[in-house]
Amino acid sequence: MDPTAPAAPRGALLIVFLTVFIDLLGFGIVLPVMPRQAEPYLTALELSPAAGDAVIGLLFSVFSLMQFIFSPIWGRLSDRIGRRPLLLLSLAGSVVFYALYGYAVTFPPEQARTALGLMLAARIGAGIAGASVGTAAAVIADCTTPQNRARGMALIGIAFGAGFTLGPLIAYFGLALFRQEPWGVGALASLLSFIALVIAVAIFRETRRPDSRATKEFPTLGRTKAVLGMPTVGALVLVYFLSIVAFANFEATLARFTRAAFGMGNDENFLVFAFIGFVLMLAGGLYRPLAKRLPETQLLAGGVGLMILGLAVVGGVAWLAQGRAPDASGMTMLERSFFAGSALAVSGFACVNPSISALISRRSSPERQGEILGVNQSFASLARIAGPFLGSMLFSAHASHALPYVAAVGLLALVALLFPRIARG
């Protein structure tokens, strides 16, 4: 976008925030309760524990798999037909599929196959509908100058943090509001999506420039390879992928680690996740003024450095905590160190996310913003599948439970090796 371009269309950045917020809010609402809601159906089918775990894993991972497949498709379509129709379709899809999830969990255990099938369909649909983060990033690219691009992209990180923080809290109050009815979670997620859709219809105007000459080619594997082969863009996508795998290692093992090391139950873990989301949201807000003073490459390097330091601290806490009985008398030094390390890692990730999106956007042609940012988000979704899988496999491989965090630090060390190539871009 030219520095002299007109101001952003009315409500554009608000709708970007709401779209990403609803995506993560819906994920955060369902995340704490879905395994428990699926459990009666798994019991009714008399599945083995391993098979039951596989079904729950499928319900989680298929969401990110759909985002991996559809993010570049949505991005390319938004380049061709505009951002507004795609974002409205995304929000409408969230309304429908979160409602379907609420309906699915109303079936009695005797109809377990139907219930699980509808739950799977709802997760597939919600993943497809939520594959719009790349399009949302393209809206920011449409509405900001190159100099302000990183500050705009930070809105996505803030929305992630807000959704991650408020999702479990809304799930808790939603169940209370609907008298613990299992459909309450899906109904509430659908209702919030509907409110966002109404706001978007009322105030969001198209941001794609009328003179944009997007190609009419449909997204293919060849076009994805071409994007990855672009100078420095492929390296940035790889950095994003490895960074998210490292961070997802941490996220996926967090609840298991706090229970093993500190004896935390569900209520304490809720507070831990709320703390993580709050730090992510706060760090995203602090990133915006920093982006006025520092280039994205420096913010990216600083973010990766903070992630390495923070995850190394968490790994050290895991090593020192092995074999120790949890202390119920108050917060110990190890627990304080864990929270400090977690805050550093989350703050670092809050810098990595918008820096990479801004760098990719600035190094891409305006008519391909949606496609290229969609490919980036597609690989981010793939990382959210690979990261939890890797972390879960490594968690029990050693008595200290430190291997997921050691592996994460190793992946981030590989990221640091790519910095010279990115800086030359």
Sequence and secondary structure as in RCSB ss.txt:
>XXXX:A:sequence
MDPTAPAAPRGALLIVFLTVFIDLLGFGIVLPVMPRQAEPYLTALELSPAAGDAVIGLLFSVFSLMQFIFSPIWG
RLSDRIGRRPLLLLSLAGSVVFYALYGYAVTFPPEQARTALGLMLAARIGAGIAGASVGTAAAVIADCTTPQNRA
RGMALIGIAFGAGFTLGPLIAYFGLALFRQEPWGVGALASLLSFIALVIAVAIFRETRRPDSRATKEFPTLGRTK
AVLGMPTVGALVLVYFLSIVAFANFEATLARFTRAAFGMGNDENFLVFAFIGFVLMLAGGLYRPLAKRLPETQLL
AGGVGLMILGLAVVGGVAWLAQGRAPDASGMTMLERSFFAGSALAVSGFACVNPSISALISRRSSPERQGEILGV
NQSFASLARIAGPFLGSMLFSAHASHALPYVAAVGLLALVALLFPRIARG
>XXXX:A:secstr
  TT     TTHHHHHHHHHHHHHHHHHHHTTTHHHHHHHHHHHTT  HHHHHHHHHHHHHHHHHHHHHHHHHHH
HHHHHH HHHHHHHHHHHHHHHHHHHHHHTTS GGGHHHHHHHHHHHHHHHHHHTTTHHHHHHHHHHHS GGGHH
HHHHHHHHHHHHHHHHHHHHHHHHHHHTTT TTHHHHHHHHHHHHHHHHHHHH    S TT         HHHHH
HHHTSTTHHHHHHHHHHHHHHHHHHHHHHHHHHHHHH   HHHHHHHHHHHHHHHHHHHHHHHHHHHHS HHHHH
HHHHHHHHHHHHHHHHHHHHHTT    TTS  HHHHHHHHHHHHHHHHHHHHHHHHHHHHHHTS GGGHHHHHHH
HHHHHHHHHHHHHHHHHHHHTSSTT  HHHHHHHHHHHHHHHTHHHHHT 
